[in-house]
Amino acid sequence: MNLTTQTFLQHLPLGQGVFNDVLEPLLALQDEVREAFGYSIQNDVESAERMESLFSKPQPFGREEWSFDQRQQATRDLRENLHSANQLYVIGAGSEKIRTADYGPGARFIAADGAVGAVDDLSKVLCVVSDGDGAEHLQRAIESSVHIVLHAHGDNLETWTRLCAEWAKMEVVPSLTLTHQTKTSFSGMHNPGGFTDGDRALCFLQSMGLNLGQIQCLGFSTQKVGMWSGATNPMAKLDKLQWMNEAMIRLGVEHQLIKYD
C-alpha cells in the first residue's frame, strides 16, 4: 500500500485494503500520463497541498460538516453503503439514460462526474467521483446531497476551490471524500490510482475493499466521447480515454468496455 493511501485509510475500518502489487501499477500510470501529456507533477502537488490546507481547518469553507473527523465518518458510511448494495453499477460518460427501477431495488450506482446526469433517481446514487467539470449534472447531484469524491489535480485548482466555496453557501452541503494524484502524503486525502473520472471511480471502489469482478460498468468506451463528458476538446479527450483503457487493463476489467462496430 502506498504511503498516501495508508495514511488516509488507517483511520477507516477497511480490512486488508489494497496491496502494493495491485496499487503500484495504477500509481505508475499517473506518472506515465504526466510524461505523455507533458503535465507537471508540481501542479498536481500544489493543487493537493491547497486542498489539504483549506480542509485542515476546523470548519473548512465555514462548514463543520467538512471537518477532518466528519469527512472520515462520511467515508466510513459510504464504504458501508457500498458493501451493503446488492449490485453496484459504475456509470461512465457513454451511458444512455438510466431508469434505476429497471435494475432492481437493491441496485446502487456510482457515477463518473457528469455521468450522474444519466440517472433518473439520485437517491440510488451512492457517490459521484469528480474533478469538478460535470457542470449542471454535478450540480444536480450536489442539490440532492449525493456524496462527492472530489479530486485535486494540476488543472483544476481554481475549479474545485470555486465549487467548494459555492457549495458551502448551501443549507445542506454534500459529504466529501478528497483524493489527489501524487505519491506525497496529504492529511485527510488519498490517492486510489487512475486518471480519468471513470477509471478513478473503479480505483476508488477497489480502495474501499470492493471486488471489481462483482461490479458492472455502464457506458465505458474509449472509442467516442460520451454525451455526459464535461466541456472538452474531443480529440484530446479521445487521447485521454486511451489511458482509461490502460487503467482498466491494469484493473482487470477491460472486458467491460463498450465495443462499437
Buried (B, 14 or more C-beta within 10 A) or exposed (E): BBEBBBBBBEBBEBEEBBEEEBBBBBBEBBBEBBEEEEBEBEBBBBBBBBBBEBBEEEEBBEBEBBBBEBBBBBBBEBBEBBEEBEEBBBBBBBBEEBEBEEBEEEBBBBBBBBBBBBBEEBEBBBBBBBBBBBBEBBBBBBEBBBBBBBBBBBEBBEBBBEBBEEBBEEEEBBBBBBBBBBBBBBEBBBBBBBBBBBBBBBBBBBBBBBEBEEBBBBBBBBEBBBBBBBEEEEEEBBEBBEBBBBBBBBBEBBEBBBEEE
